[in-house]
Amino acid sequence: MAQKYTVRKADVSDAQSIVEFNIAMAMETENKRLDREKIEPGVNALFNHPEHGFYLVAETEETVIGSLMVTNEWSDWRNGLFWWIQSVFVIKEFRRMGVYRTMYHHVKQQAAQSSGVCGFRLYVEKENLVAQKTYKKLGMAETRYKIFEEMRSDDRPPTGPSSDNGPELRN
């Protein structure tokens, strides 16, 4: 029998579930232990700064069984926003039941009601072939881009998302 579940925009009352999902996902996919003292304010920061993105949760009988985060990336080439899908997690016993597919369709429906969204992107661990197969099945294609990053190493604590547009540039 198929499980009945719904997808909705998360609110701050879902923060603890999202924190737990992020901790579990990092351990499962990267064998990485997240610092709860960083992840909790990190999750809450997005609720306090919705201009940077939002979370969706999937639930069954009022139990949260999955979540994902959507953040914004401006594309000057397309004069629009890419919505980055991140931090995807579904509890093991609910995987392969269409939960992510339903969340992804919900993201696409939200984008259709929002002006300026030109597409969707996500990154996935190279070894996570099951997830890659799911994303391809839903119409996403692997890009030719690789992702590079450099983490800041200064001693200043991160402050979370802000509406600061960065340093003032002078001519």
N, C-alpha and C positions, 0 to 999 in steps of 0.2 A: 504494500500500500504506500502510495506517495505521501511524503510529509507535506503539510500545508505550512507555508511560511510567507511572510510579507517583507517588503523592503521599504525603508523610510529613511529620511534624513535624520541623522543622529543628533541628539542634544546632549547637554552637559551631563545628564543623568546616565548616559552611556559611556562616559569617560573611563570608568574603571574596567569595563569589559574590553574596551579598545586598548587600554594599557596592557591588560593580560594577554590579549591576542598578539600585540606587538612583541611582547616578551617571548611568547611561545613561538611565533614565526621566526624571530631572530635565532633562537636556539635550534629550531627544526631545519631552517634553510642554510644558515651560516655557522651553526655551532657557536653562536656568539651570545654572551650573557649581557643583556642590557641593564644599565644602571637605572633602577626605579626612580631615583631622585632626579634623573634627567628626563626620563620618558613621561612621567606624570605631568610635569609642567609643560612638556612639549606637546602632549595631546591637548591639554587644556588651553594652550596658547591659540590653537586653531579655532576653538570655540569663541575665544575672545577677539579674534581677528578674522571674521568670515570673508573679508576681502581677499584673503590668501587661499581659501578653499573650504572644503567641507568633508564630513564623513557621512557614509551611508552605513546602515546596519540592516542585517537580515535577522528576522526573529520568527520563532515558532512558539505559540502559546506563551507569549511575553518573555521568552528566554532568547537572549541575543546569541545567534549561532554563527555569525560572520560579520565582517566589516571591511570597508575599504576607505581610502582617503583620496580625494581629488584636489589637486593644486593647480594653479594657473601658470602658464608660460606664454608670454607675449611673443608672437611671431611677426616681425616687421615684413618678412617676405610675403606673408599671407594677409597682413592687416587683420589679424584675429588671434584668439586665444587657443592654445592647445590645453586640453585638460589632461593632466598627468594622473594616471591611476596608480596609487601606491598603497603599500601596507595592506595588501589583500590577504585576508585570512578567513578560513572557514573551519569550524571544529571538525575533527577527523570523521566522526560518525555521520556528518552531513555532507561530506565531499562526494563528488561524482553524482550529485542529485539535482544539479541545475541551479544551485544557490548563487554561484558566481555569475552564471549566465543571466540570471534574473537581476542581480545587482548591476551588471554591465548594461543591460537594456534600460534599467532605471536611469543610469548615468546618461545614456543617449537621449532618453526622453527629456531629462532636465535640460540638456544642451539644446534640444529642439525648441524649448520654451525660452531660451536665453539667447540674446543676440550676441554675435561676435565669436562664437565657438567654432573653430575651423577644423578641429579633429581631436583625436584621443591618442595618447601615448602611454606606454608603461615600460618599465625595465624588469627583467626577470633574471634570476640566477642562471648561469650558463648550463648547469647540470639539471635544472628543474624541467625535464622534458615533458612531464605530465602537464604542467601549467602552460608550457609553450604550445603544446598540441591543442589545449583548450582555447587559447587566444587565437590561434590560427583558424580553428573551427568557427569562431565567432566573427571572422572577417578581418582580423588584424593581420598585418604582414610584418615580417622581420625587416628592419631597415638596414641600411648600409653603414649606419653610424655606430661608433663605439663610444662608451662613456668614460670620461676622465674626471678625476676629482682631486682636490687638494684640501685637506682639512686645515683649518686655522690652528696654530699651535700656541697662540698667546695665552696669557693667564686670565684674560677677561672672561667672566662667565657669560654664556650666551643669554640673550634677553628674550628670545622667542621672536615671532613675527612682529613687525611694527609697520607703521605706515610711513616710516622714514624712507625716502627715495635714495638714500645713500649720501655720500659726501657732496658738498656743493662744488660744482665745476666752474672754474673761472677761465675766461679767455686770456 
